[in-house]
């Protein structure tokens, strides 16, 4: 049985073509690709790539300036934060939430709109495996080219489960029996008709948006569409901790707001969603509200 795409690059001794992440004594990272006969240079000296080729991960190398560097393969979170960018990347904290809360499983059929630099595509492909399907849509050809290069650099080859289309999702989506749809775009509410037609009953739509206005409009549009259950929305923040002896405290810096996530599930055809009983705050739907459902009563 053959290994999944890219698995051989994640274990064993370092080989030519592998990505290496060096960590210096101050915790700073440097990433490069191993090439026979080349040298890695810093202001603290240099060392030959050949010293790492054939060596196990976790090796410590010393430069000509006698500075020690720990050599490991970069983890996927490290890789996506250092990859060349055309657009902003989906941060690992949000990618992890998408994989978990959108229930991305091995063999899943997934559609993605808004590829950016390929960060989320790489996470999705590793989760669904070679026998799943990821069809990604990107409006800009230059972003699509950068994403393709980043994904193929990580896996070491084109991924057999990936199809990348340049164009708008709502104009080009023909996939059917889709398990999950991930929308990373400015106006996800414009795609709900196409998404609803492609998703299987019980399938999940997951949207990643940056602002509260986008979040509100997407949630209200999903409610009004009538083919999804009540959406759930949230954000995540990551705070690291300083731990040294008795000095245990949160770090002063943290990864705060990057975006909002929301999920909803496709109902069976012909089913009307149960009306959610909720008491909105006074003024939640004022006279100037012109969003979805502005003409209907709310209870």
N, C-alpha and C positions, 0 to 999 in steps of 0.2 A: 504494500500500500504506500503510495507516494505521500510525501509530507505536504501539508498545506503551503500555499504560495508564501514565500518569505520566511518560513519557519527555520530553514537551515541557516539563515543569516542572523538568527537570534541566539545561537548557542555554539559551543565549541571554540577552538583557538581562533584568534584574529586571522583574517584572510585578506588578500588584496581585494580592494573594492569595498571593504567594510567601512562603516561610519564608526569613528572613535570619538569618545568624549573624554577630554582630559580635565581633571580637577586640580587646581593649584592649592597651595597651603592656605589661601584666604577663601577657598570655596568657589572661586570663579571658574566658569566652564569654557572650554575651547573645543570646537567640533571640527573634524576634518576627515577626509577619505584616505584610506591607506593606499599608497602607490609604491611599488618596488623602486628602490634607488632614490626616492625623494627624502627630504628632511623637513621636520617641523621646526619653525623658527619663532622665538619670542624674544622680548627684550631681556629675558633672563637666560639666554643661550638657546641651543638647538640640540636635537637628537635625530637619528635616522629612523625613517619608517620601518626599515628592515628589523630594527630592534623589537618591534611589536608583532610583526608578521610571524605567525606560528606560536606566539605566546598566548597564555590563557587570559581571559578577562580577569580584572582585579590586579593586573601587573602594575608595579610602580617603576616608572622610568625617570632617569635623571638627565637634565640638560648639561651642556658643557659648562654652565654656570653653577652646577651642583644644586639645582632646584628640583625637588621631587614632584612628580605629577602622577596621580592615580588614573589609570586607563580602563575605561569601561565602554561597552556599547551604549549609546544614548537610548533611554526609554522612549516610548512613543510620545509622552507628554513633553520630554526634552526636545524631541525631533520637531514637533509641530511648532514649538515656540522659536526655534532657530531656523526654520525653513525659509527659503526665499518667498517674498510676499508680493502678490498683486493686489489683494484686498486683505482686510483684517481677518485674522484666523479665529475660529471658534476655540475659546480657551479650554484646556483640559477639564476644568471643573464643570463646564457646561456640557462638553462632549460626554463626560461620565454620567451626568444626569440624564442626557438624552438616551444613552445606551440602556440605562436602568429603567427610567420612568416610561420610555416609549417601548420597553420590553423588546429590544432588538435581539433576535435569537439566531442561532446557526441555521442556515438554509432559508432565512427570511427573504421575501421579495420586497425590496425597499425602493422608494422613489425619493430623490433629494432635489430640491430647487434652491439654487444659490450656492455654487461650489466654492466661490472665493479662491483661496489658495490651496484648497484640498485637505485642510486639517480634518474636518468632520468626515469627509469621504474616506480618509485613511482609517479612522476609528471604526466607521461603519463596515468597511470591507473586512477588517480583521475580525469583527464580531460575526458577520454572516458567513464567512468562509468561502471556499471555492465553489460550493454548490448552491449558494444563495444567488441573489440578483440585486445589484444596485444600479439604478438608472439615474444619472445625475444630469440636471439641466442648468446651464449657465448662459446668461444673456450675452456676456462679453467674451469674444474669442480670445483676447489676450489673457484674461483670467483663466479661461479653460486650459490654455497652453501651459501656464505656470502650474496649475493644479495637476495636470497630467504628469508633468516632470517630477513634481514633489511626490506624488503617489508611487510612480514607478521607481523613483530613487529609493523610497523606503522598502518596497517589496523586492527590489532587484530585478523586476520584469513587469510587463503589463499584467494586471490582475484579471483572471479569467471571468470573474463575476461582475466586472465593471463595464458599463456603457456610458459614454459622456456625449451629450447632445448640446450643441450651441443653439440657443433659442429660448423663448418664453415657455414656461411649463403649460400655461393655459392654452397655448396655441399648438403645442406639439405632443401633449400627453396622450398616448394611445395604449399604455400598459393597462392590463386588466388583472383581476385577482391579486391586487397588491396588498401586502400585509401592513406596511407602515409607510407614511409619507412625512418627510421632514421638510419644513419650509423655513428657510433662512433668507428672507427677502423683505423689501420695504412694505409691500402691501399684500400679505398673505390672504386677506379676505377676498381678493380678486380671483383666487384659484379654487374656491370652495366647491363650485359646480364640478370642475374637472376632477378634483380630489375625491369628491363623493362618488362619482361614477367609477373611479378606478379601484377604490378600497373594497375589500371583502367585508361582510358583516362582522362586527367586532374588531375590525382593523383600527389602527390609531393614526390620527393626524397630530403632529407635534410642530409647533411654531416657535421660532426663536426671534424675538423682536427687541429693539433697543430702548424704546420710549414708552411712557405710560399711555400716550395717545394711541400708538399702534396697538398696545396691549388691549386697551378698552374697545377699540373698533373691531379687533379680531375676535374677542370674546363675544361681543354683541352680535357680530355677523354669524358666528357659529350657532349661537342660540336661535337666531332668526331663520337659519337655513333649514332647520327641521329634520335633518338626517343624522344628527349627532347627539350624544348625550350631553349633560351639563359639563362644560370645560373646567379644567383645573389649572390655575396659574400660580407661579412662584418664581423666586430668584434664589440664588445661592451665593454665599460669601465664604471665603477661605481665609482663616487667620492662623499663621504658624506661631509656635511657642518657642521661647528661649528656655533651654533646660541646661543648667550647669550648677551642680551641687545643690545648695539650698536656694539658688536664684532660679525660680521657676515662675515665669510670667509670660503674658502674651507679647509677641513682637509688636513694635510700633507701626510696622507697615503690614498691609494685608491686601489680598485681591478682593476688592469690593464689588460694586455693581458692574457687570459687563453686559447683561441683557436679561430679559424676562423669558421664561419658558411657559408654554401652556400645552396641554394635551386634551384630546376629546376622542371618543370612540364612535365608529360608524354603527348606526342602527340597522336592523333588517329592513329591506325594502317594504314600503307601505306602512311602517310603524310610526306612530306619532309619539314624540318624546313626552314623558310625563311632565306636566307643568310644575316647575320648581316654585315652591312657596317661599318667598323671601320678602323681607321688609327693607327696601332700600332706604338709605339715609335721606332726611329731608333735603330736597334740592338736587338729589342725585340725577333726576331727569327733569331739568328745568325747562322753561318755555323756549329757551334758545337751543335745546337739544335737537339735533337734526340727524342723528345716527340711526342705525337699524332699529326698527320698531317704534320710531318716533310718533307714528300715528296710532299705535295700539295701546290699550290699557295695560297697566302693570299692577300685579298684586303681590 
